[in-house]
């Protein structure tokens, strides 16, 4: 039985996989940028920024008292910013 030449097919499949990965990373980058902007708007005394990572993107958030705001304390209830912003993302929790 003769062997079929699969080189062009394998090359095309690899190209399609790269294109899909690039598109997924672009969507992650766009979602991270939107999330960072949404959070930054809700935290005028802090900052939120998106940065690319090998797997997509990450959002870094810094603000005074952020942990107490997100989770509350013994004397103050939580006023979360990050959780609601994530929930507004398409496909969010």
Secondary structure as UniProt FT lines:
FT   HELIX           7..42
FT   TURN            44..45
FT   STRAND          46..53
FT   TURN            54..55
FT   STRAND          56..63
FT   TURN            64..65
FT   HELIX           66..71
FT   HELIX           82..88
FT   TURN            90..91
//
